[in-house]
């Protein structure tokens, strides 16, 4: 398993993935610096988190999940890379788990960068309130956990489709309706593209439609759909003819 992680590291260490991971935190920090207008009585950290999380979790985080999944499979789709990888003394299950772990690791990096960006925005604007670590870690950790189903689904699609552009196009098409779906208390909790936003937004300041769903119920749906998508993708991969 460690050999597989080293192999993946060699493939991505000089790739554009690291720059891509910083795009959303950079844009969100600009929103936090120049787009935030605080009213008297508002909690600055909560309002900043809400503003920076909306664009990030609704649009960029789902898009980045698809990009990361497509890029970690791109090398194998080019020039018979799957045959070379499967010739190694490792099981297909190990390969699939490592690929998924790399995608989730990149998403964790993105979330960490956004957290750093948010704290930097707060300090630069001179917020008097202490940093609410519990709220921030719950938000960013929850957003990362909520990416599990989408990452599993996108990895499945990226392995199944040899074209690099096709999984990305599908992801973009299904990400754009988020702004409407998140307003539906009935459908949003079951939409993998909307789940990261529902998990990240602070419920204290934003409580409407699907955001009224309890965190326990949301994470139950997230973990259930993750198990289904991961099992389906794994089953396809172990039976895939190369």
C-alpha positions as CSV (number, residue, x, y, z in Angstrom):
1,X,0.0,0.0,0.0
2,X,2.8,2.4,0.8
3,X,4.4,1.7,-2.6
4,X,1.1,2.8,-4.2
5,X,1.1,6.0,-2.2
6,X,4.7,6.7,-3.3
7,X,3.8,6.0,-6.9
8,X,0.8,8.4,-6.7
9,X,3.0,11.1,-5.1
10,X,5.6,10.8,-7.9
11,X,2.8,11.5,-10.4
12,X,1.3,14.5,-8.8
13,X,4.2,16.2,-6.9
14,X,5.0,18.4,-9.9
15,X,1.5,18.7,-11.4
16,X,-1.0,21.6,-11.5
17,X,-3.0,19.9,-8.7
18,X,-1.3,22.0,-6.1
19,X,-2.1,25.3,-7.8
20,X,-5.7,24.2,-8.4
21,X,-6.2,23.4,-4.7
22,X,-5.4,27.0,-3.9
23,X,-7.8,28.6,-6.4
24,X,-10.9,28.5,-4.4
25,X,-9.3,29.6,-1.1
26,X,-7.7,32.6,-2.9
27,X,-11.0,33.7,-4.5
28,X,-12.9,33.2,-1.3
29,X,-10.4,35.3,0.6
30,X,-11.0,38.1,-1.9
31,X,-14.7,37.9,-1.2
32,X,-14.0,38.0,2.6
33,X,-11.7,41.0,2.3
34,X,-13.7,43.2,-0.1
35,X,-17.2,41.8,-0.1
36,X,-18.0,41.6,3.6
37,X,-20.2,44.4,5.0
38,X,-20.8,43.9,8.7
39,X,-23.8,45.4,10.4
40,X,-23.9,46.3,14.1
41,X,-24.6,43.2,16.3
42,X,-23.4,40.7,13.7
43,X,-20.8,38.1,14.6
44,X,-17.8,38.8,12.3
45,X,-16.4,35.3,12.2
46,X,-19.8,33.7,11.5
47,X,-20.6,36.2,8.7
48,X,-17.2,35.8,7.1
49,X,-17.5,32.0,7.2
50,X,-20.9,32.3,5.6
51,X,-19.8,34.6,2.9
52,X,-16.6,32.6,2.0
53,X,-18.3,29.2,2.3
54,X,-21.2,30.0,0.0
55,X,-19.2,30.3,-3.2
56,X,-16.6,27.7,-2.1
57,X,-18.9,25.0,-1.0
58,X,-21.7,25.6,-3.6
59,X,-19.5,25.9,-6.7
60,X,-15.7,25.4,-6.3
61,X,-15.6,22.4,-3.9
62,X,-17.8,20.1,-6.1
63,X,-15.9,21.2,-9.2
64,X,-12.5,20.6,-7.5
65,X,-13.7,17.1,-6.5
66,X,-14.3,16.2,-10.1
67,X,-11.0,17.8,-11.3
68,X,-9.0,15.9,-8.7
69,X,-10.7,12.6,-9.5
70,X,-10.1,13.1,-13.2
71,X,-6.5,14.1,-12.8
72,X,-5.5,11.2,-10.6
73,X,-6.8,8.8,-13.3
74,X,-5.5,10.7,-16.3
75,X,-2.0,9.1,-16.2
76,X,-3.5,5.6,-16.3
77,X,-5.9,6.4,-19.1
78,X,-2.9,7.6,-21.3
79,X,-0.7,5.0,-22.9
80,X,-1.9,1.9,-21.2
81,X,-1.2,3.1,-17.7
82,X,-3.8,0.8,-16.2
83,X,-2.0,-2.3,-17.5
84,X,1.3,-1.2,-16.1
85,X,-0.3,-0.4,-12.7
86,X,-2.2,-3.7,-12.5
87,X,1.0,-5.6,-13.3
88,X,2.4,-4.4,-10.0
89,X,2.1,-6.9,-7.0
90,X,-0.9,-5.0,-5.5
91,X,-4.6,-5.8,-5.6
92,X,-7.2,-3.7,-7.4
93,X,-8.8,-2.9,-4.1
94,X,-5.6,-1.3,-2.9
95,X,-5.3,0.7,-6.1
96,X,-8.8,1.9,-5.8
97,X,-8.5,2.8,-2.1
98,X,-5.2,4.7,-2.7
99,X,-6.8,6.7,-5.6
100,X,-9.7,7.6,-3.4
101,X,-7.4,8.6,-0.5
102,X,-5.4,10.9,-2.8
103,X,-8.6,12.7,-3.9
104,X,-9.7,13.1,-0.3
105,X,-6.2,14.2,0.7
106,X,-6.3,17.0,-2.0
107,X,-9.7,18.1,-0.8
108,X,-8.4,18.2,2.8
109,X,-5.6,20.4,1.6
110,X,-8.1,22.7,-0.1
111,X,-10.2,22.9,3.1
112,X,-7.1,23.6,5.2
113,X,-6.0,26.4,2.8
114,X,-9.5,28.0,3.0
115,X,-9.4,27.8,6.8
116,X,-6.0,29.6,6.8
117,X,-7.4,32.1,4.4
118,X,-10.4,32.8,6.5
119,X,-8.3,33.3,9.7
120,X,-6.0,35.6,7.7
121,X,-9.0,37.7,6.5
122,X,-10.3,38.0,10.1
123,X,-7.0,39.0,11.5
124,X,-6.4,41.5,8.7
125,X,-9.8,43.1,9.3
126,X,-9.1,43.3,13.0
127,X,-12.0,41.2,14.3
128,X,-12.2,41.7,18.1
129,X,-14.0,38.5,18.8
130,X,-11.8,35.4,19.6
131,X,-11.4,32.9,16.8
132,X,-14.3,30.4,17.2
133,X,-12.2,27.3,16.6
134,X,-15.0,24.8,17.3
135,X,-17.3,26.4,14.7
136,X,-14.6,26.7,12.1
137,X,-13.3,23.1,12.5
138,X,-16.9,21.8,12.5
139,X,-17.6,23.7,9.3
140,X,-14.5,22.8,7.4
141,X,-14.3,19.2,8.7
142,X,-18.0,18.7,7.9
143,X,-17.5,20.1,4.4
144,X,-14.7,17.6,3.9
145,X,-16.8,14.7,5.2
146,X,-19.7,15.7,3.0
147,X,-17.4,15.4,-0.1
148,X,-17.0,11.6,0.5
149,X,-20.0,10.6,-1.6
150,X,-19.2,13.0,-4.5
151,X,-15.5,11.9,-4.4
152,X,-16.5,8.3,-4.6
153,X,-19.0,9.0,-7.4
154,X,-16.5,11.1,-9.4
155,X,-13.7,8.5,-9.0
156,X,-16.1,5.9,-10.3
157,X,-17.0,8.1,-13.4
158,X,-13.4,9.0,-14.0
159,X,-12.3,5.4,-14.0
160,X,-15.2,4.3,-16.2
161,X,-14.8,7.1,-18.8
162,X,-11.4,7.2,-20.6
163,X,-12.0,10.7,-21.8
164,X,-10.6,13.4,-19.4
165,X,-13.1,16.0,-20.4
166,X,-16.3,13.8,-20.1
167,X,-16.3,13.4,-16.3
168,X,-15.5,17.1,-15.9
169,X,-18.4,18.1,-18.2
170,X,-20.8,15.9,-16.3
171,X,-19.6,17.4,-13.0
172,X,-20.0,20.9,-14.2
173,X,-23.5,20.2,-15.5
174,X,-24.6,18.7,-12.2
175,X,-22.9,21.4,-10.1
176,X,-24.6,24.4,-11.6
177,X,-28.1,23.6,-10.4
178,X,-26.8,23.8,-6.8
179,X,-28.2,27.3,-6.2
180,X,-31.7,26.0,-6.8
181,X,-31.4,22.5,-5.3
182,X,-30.1,23.8,-2.0
183,X,-33.4,25.7,-1.5
184,X,-35.2,22.4,-1.6
185,X,-35.5,20.7,1.9
186,X,-36.8,17.6,0.1
187,X,-34.0,17.0,-2.5
188,X,-30.9,18.9,-1.3
189,X,-29.8,16.5,1.4
190,X,-29.7,13.6,-1.1
191,X,-27.7,15.6,-3.8
192,X,-24.0,14.8,-3.5
193,X,-23.2,18.2,-5.1
194,X,-25.2,20.1,-2.5
195,X,-24.1,18.2,0.6
196,X,-20.8,20.0,1.1
197,X,-22.6,23.4,1.2
198,X,-25.2,22.1,3.6
199,X,-22.4,20.8,5.9
200,X,-20.2,23.9,5.7
201,X,-22.7,26.8,6.2
202,X,-23.2,27.8,9.9
203,X,-26.7,27.0,10.8
204,X,-26.8,29.8,13.5
205,X,-26.8,32.5,10.8
206,X,-28.4,30.6,7.9
207,X,-31.5,28.5,8.6
208,X,-33.8,28.0,5.6
209,X,-34.9,25.1,3.4
210,X,-32.5,22.2,3.6
211,X,-30.3,24.0,6.2
212,X,-33.0,23.2,8.8
213,X,-32.1,19.6,8.5
214,X,-30.2,18.4,11.6
215,X,-26.5,17.7,11.2
216,X,-27.0,14.1,12.4
217,X,-29.6,13.4,9.6
218,X,-27.3,15.0,7.0
219,X,-24.3,13.0,7.9
220,X,-26.4,9.8,8.0
221,X,-27.4,10.5,4.4
222,X,-23.8,11.4,3.5
223,X,-22.3,8.2,4.9
224,X,-25.1,6.0,3.4
225,X,-24.6,7.4,-0.1
226,X,-20.8,7.2,0.3
227,X,-21.0,3.5,1.0
228,X,-23.3,3.0,-2.0
229,X,-21.1,5.0,-4.5
230,X,-17.8,3.6,-3.2
231,X,-19.0,0.0,-3.3
232,X,-20.4,0.5,-6.8
233,X,-17.1,2.1,-8.1
234,X,-15.0,-0.5,-6.4
235,X,-17.1,-3.4,-7.8
236,X,-16.8,-1.9,-11.3
237,X,-13.0,-1.4,-11.0
238,X,-12.3,-4.9,-9.7
239,X,-14.2,-6.4,-12.7
240,X,-13.0,-3.9,-15.2
241,X,-11.4,-5.4,-18.3
242,X,-8.1,-3.7,-19.2
